[in-house]
Amino acid sequence: MAEKRDYYEILGLKKGAPEAEIKKAFRKLAMQYHPDKNPGDKSAEEKFKEVNEAYGVLSDPEKKDRYDRFGHAGVDPNAGFGGGTGFGGFGAGGGFEDLFGDLFGGMFGGSSSSRSRRSGPRKGQDLQKNIRISFEEAAFGVKKQIRLNKYVSCDACGGTGASGGTSRVKCPSCGGTGEVRTQQRTPFGQFVNVSPCAKCGGTGEVIENPCKVCGGSGKVRKEITLSVDIPAGVDNDSVVKLERQGEPGSLGGPAGDLYVVIAVSEHRLFKRKGNNLLLEIPITYMQAALGDSITVPTLSERVTYKIPPGTQSGAVFRLKGKGIRSPHTGKMGDLYVSVTLEVPTKLSNEEKKLLKKLDDVSKKDSGNEAYSKRRGFLDAMKEMLN
């Protein structure tokens, strides 16, 4: 069997990375390898499973602590360290006595721990849903209806898994402890191995009369519709968390959460940089030379801006507060308008004559700055060629 890769390595993190970095890395990789984005790609599917497995351990403080100290053995249910999540009570209220008591039992004349390891309530699986919204919806916020196919609590049995009028009973195999102990004699003494009960799965309870609708699982698959409020100012890869909208928990545990990952469509005119907007507006030679009042579109209105005479192509003007509202601070970004000189490609004879006359006048005017620069450039070119 191939050796498992390090969970931190899978997420591209250094050992001991904080919770925020773990979540950020998971979201990025989960989106990259999600089966919906890679249909039929077995390699991406395996990487998606690997990323989910790594996140399942590193996002749980108790499991992460055991993994940081003991590696994969700390979270391996078959490692012989107790319950189905690794080292029994060690690291979560237990101690070395419990650990070595379970491992070696009476090796040194002692007795194994009789502490119960019945599995308690477990939180349901977190889910992820990708949606796409328009540029304007991202800027101003929007309420979206999303459809999701997921497991929900079975109405027929109320999520218990037992048919109406019945309930779970104590497991006859483990006596309700949720664990099975086997003893083995060695030259050094008696060795005790503790493992989850196969009959009840470590819960300590079994269902004698399973629900006919869900088959005893307590949940059924169903397509549901949810409403999600997307705040103003979100951007690509922003995440909106819907608490308790994931899959139902087990043994009375809470439902998981739903993470809505947002993709924003591009705009025909505006580019976004943080909370600021960038816009290019073409102007004519006359507007640039003489100055003019131009109409500037923003996301919410049209405003008039006066460009000064002698404006150069590529000049940038700032319209304060006409950008996008920050979803964190509520502060408005700015709109930066870049003007570009629009050179006509087709001219009438009359337009050509007028432009030629203008050019002749500018050549005669030795004080004309544009002409002086052009003349200086031509003189420098002649000198270089000679």
Disulfide bonds with the S-S distance in Angstrom:
none
